[in-house]
Amino acid sequence: MTQSIQAKTLTLRDVKTKFNFQLAEDEQFFREWIDDLPEITDEEKRYLDKIKVGYINSAQYPMIEDTVKMVVLAPLLFLADFFLTPFHIESEKSVELLTVDEGILVRGSIDILLLIESFWVVAIEAKRAQYSLDAGLPQLLFYMLSNPNPDRPTFGLLTNGSNFRFIKLVKQDTPQYALSYEFVIDRAQDFYEVFRIFKRIAAVVSNYNS
């Protein structure tokens, strides 16, 4: 009999043992968040500064996931042109994966899913502002494993509104993943760097389908 569990209950050990995830040790595995980042204009900086001020104001009050998405993620995605062709957005996308050896069916839903011609590009898991990003990592890795194109990498972002961390996953025979540094919205140039990485990833995945 198949056992069913919810993705939100997964731990990092669960995803490593059930789905054979491995943390990539090669420093060249995930260079998209470091190399060839585009410059941003003064107008884009002013827009980002306004998002930051909006977050600081909103953070004085309880911030649930929907607030994080509305105050930070939506304007960030808009500015990075993720609402334009060839991308489109789906929200609360249901995902199921069966672990063959253990007969366990894992179910969950992705907060925001960016698609490009049925190719899953960036899965974003927005956690409550007071939560550590570590709390969402197992869930996001599970979602990214559902990418229907195993020969292409999937990119993800974990954020609670103030902190950001990018992830790259390559499925192949053994799923491997790597993480960027953690960026903080109110630390020096971090928020600008987050936006530059967004634009860099958009260019990378767009080239896959050009």
C-alpha positions in Angstrom: 0.0 0.0 0.0 1.3 3.4 -1.0 1.9 5.8 1.9 1.1 9.5 1.3 2.9 12.4 3.0 2.9 16.2 2.6 5.9 17.9 1.1 5.9 20.5 3.8 6.7 17.8 6.4 9.9 16.8 4.6 13.3 17.3 6.3 16.6 17.8 4.4 17.5 14.2 5.4 14.2 13.0 4.0 14.9 14.4 0.5 18.4 13.2 0.5 17.5 9.6 1.5 14.1 9.3 -0.4 15.3 11.0 -3.6 19.0 10.5 -3.4 19.9 14.3 -3.5 23.6 15.2 -3.3 25.1 18.6 -2.5 27.5 19.4 -5.4 31.0 20.1 -4.2 32.4 21.4 -7.5 32.6 25.2 -7.3 31.9 25.4 -11.1 28.5 23.7 -10.7 26.6 26.9 -9.9 28.3 29.9 -11.4 25.1 31.6 -12.7 24.7 33.6 -9.5 28.3 34.8 -9.7 29.5 35.2 -13.3 28.4 37.6 -16.0 25.8 39.4 -13.9 24.2 42.3 -15.8 24.5 45.9 -14.7 21.3 47.6 -13.5 20.2 51.1 -14.3 19.6 54.0 -11.9 15.9 53.7 -12.6 15.9 50.0 -11.6 17.8 50.9 -8.5 15.2 53.5 -7.6 12.5 50.9 -8.1 14.4 48.4 -5.9 14.8 51.0 -3.2 11.1 51.6 -3.2 10.5 47.8 -2.8 12.9 47.8 0.1 11.2 50.7 1.8 7.8 49.0 1.3 9.2 45.8 2.9 10.6 47.7 5.9 7.3 49.4 6.5 5.3 46.1 6.1 7.7 44.2 8.4 6.4 46.2 11.3 3.3 44.1 11.1 2.8 40.3 10.9 3.9 39.1 7.5 2.4 35.9 6.2 3.4 34.3 2.9 0.8 36.2 0.8 2.2 39.5 2.2 5.8 38.5 1.3 4.6 37.7 -2.2 2.7 40.9 -2.7 5.3 43.3 -1.1 8.6 41.8 -2.3 8.2 39.0 -4.9 5.6 40.4 -7.3 7.4 43.7 -7.9 10.8 42.0 -8.1 9.5 39.6 -10.7 7.8 42.4 -12.6 10.9 44.4 -12.8 12.9 41.4 -14.0 10.4 40.9 -16.8 9.3 37.5 -15.6 5.7 38.4 -16.4 6.6 38.8 -20.1 7.0 36.2 -22.9 8.5 33.6 -23.0 7.7 33.3 -19.2 4.3 33.0 -17.6 3.3 32.5 -14.0 1.3 29.8 -12.2 0.5 29.9 -8.5 -0.2 27.1 -6.1 0.8 24.4 -8.6 0.2 20.9 -7.2 3.1 18.4 -7.4 3.3 14.7 -6.7 6.3 12.4 -6.7 6.4 8.7 -5.9 9.6 7.2 -4.3 9.7 3.8 -6.0 11.8 1.9 -3.5 9.7 2.9 -0.5 6.4 3.3 -2.2 5.8 6.8 -0.6 3.8 9.3 -2.5 4.8 12.9 -1.6 2.3 15.7 -2.3 2.7 19.4 -2.2 2.0 22.8 -3.9 4.4 25.3 -5.2 3.8 28.9 -4.1 5.0 30.5 -7.4 6.0 28.6 -10.5 7.6 30.3 -13.5 7.3 28.3 -16.7 8.8 28.7 -20.2 7.0 26.5 -22.7 6.3 23.9 -20.0 9.9 24.1 -18.7 10.0 24.8 -15.0 12.4 27.7 -14.6 12.2 29.2 -11.1 10.3 27.7 -8.2 9.8 30.2 -5.3 8.9 29.2 -1.8 8.0 32.2 0.3 8.1 31.5 4.0 6.8 33.6 6.8 9.2 36.4 7.6 10.3 35.1 11.0 11.2 31.7 9.5 14.8 30.7 8.6 15.3 29.9 4.9 16.5 26.4 6.0 12.9 25.6 6.8 11.9 25.8 3.2 14.9 24.1 1.5 13.6 20.5 1.6 10.3 21.5 0.2 11.8 23.5 -2.6 14.2 20.8 -3.6 11.3 18.4 -3.8 9.4 20.8 -6.1 12.4 21.3 -8.3 12.9 17.6 -8.7 9.5 17.6 -10.5 11.1 19.4 -13.5 9.9 17.4 -16.6 13.2 18.2 -18.4 15.9 16.1 -16.7 18.6 17.2 -19.1 18.3 20.9 -18.1 19.0 22.5 -14.8 16.2 24.1 -12.6 16.8 27.2 -10.6 15.0 28.2 -7.4 14.8 30.9 -4.8 14.0 30.7 -1.1 12.9 33.9 0.5 11.1 35.1 3.6 11.0 38.6 2.3 14.2 39.8 3.9 16.6 37.0 3.1 17.2 35.4 -0.3 19.1 32.3 -1.4 19.3 30.9 -4.9 19.5 27.2 -5.7 20.4 25.2 -8.8 19.4 21.6 -9.4 20.5 19.1 -12.0 18.6 15.9 -12.1 20.3 13.3 -14.4 20.9 10.0 -12.7 21.7 11.4 -9.3 20.1 14.8 -8.4 22.7 17.4 -7.4 22.1 20.8 -6.1 24.1 23.8 -4.9 23.2 27.0 -3.0 24.3 30.7 -3.4 25.3 32.8 -0.5 22.4 34.2 1.6 21.5 37.8 0.7 19.7 40.2 3.1 17.5 43.0 1.8 18.8 45.7 4.2 22.5 44.8 3.9 24.5 47.2 1.6 24.1 46.2 -2.1 22.5 42.8 -1.5 19.1 43.6 -2.9 20.7 44.9 -6.1 22.7 41.7 -6.4 19.5 39.6 -6.0 17.9 41.5 -8.9 21.1 41.1 -11.0 21.0 37.3 -10.4 17.3 37.2 -11.3 18.1 38.9 -14.7 21.1 36.5 -15.2 18.9 33.4 -14.6 16.2 34.8 -16.9 18.8 35.1 -19.7 20.2 31.6 -19.1 16.9 29.8 -19.2 15.6 31.9 -22.1 18.7 30.7 -24.1 17.7 27.0 -23.5 14.6 27.6 -25.7 16.0 30.0 -28.3 
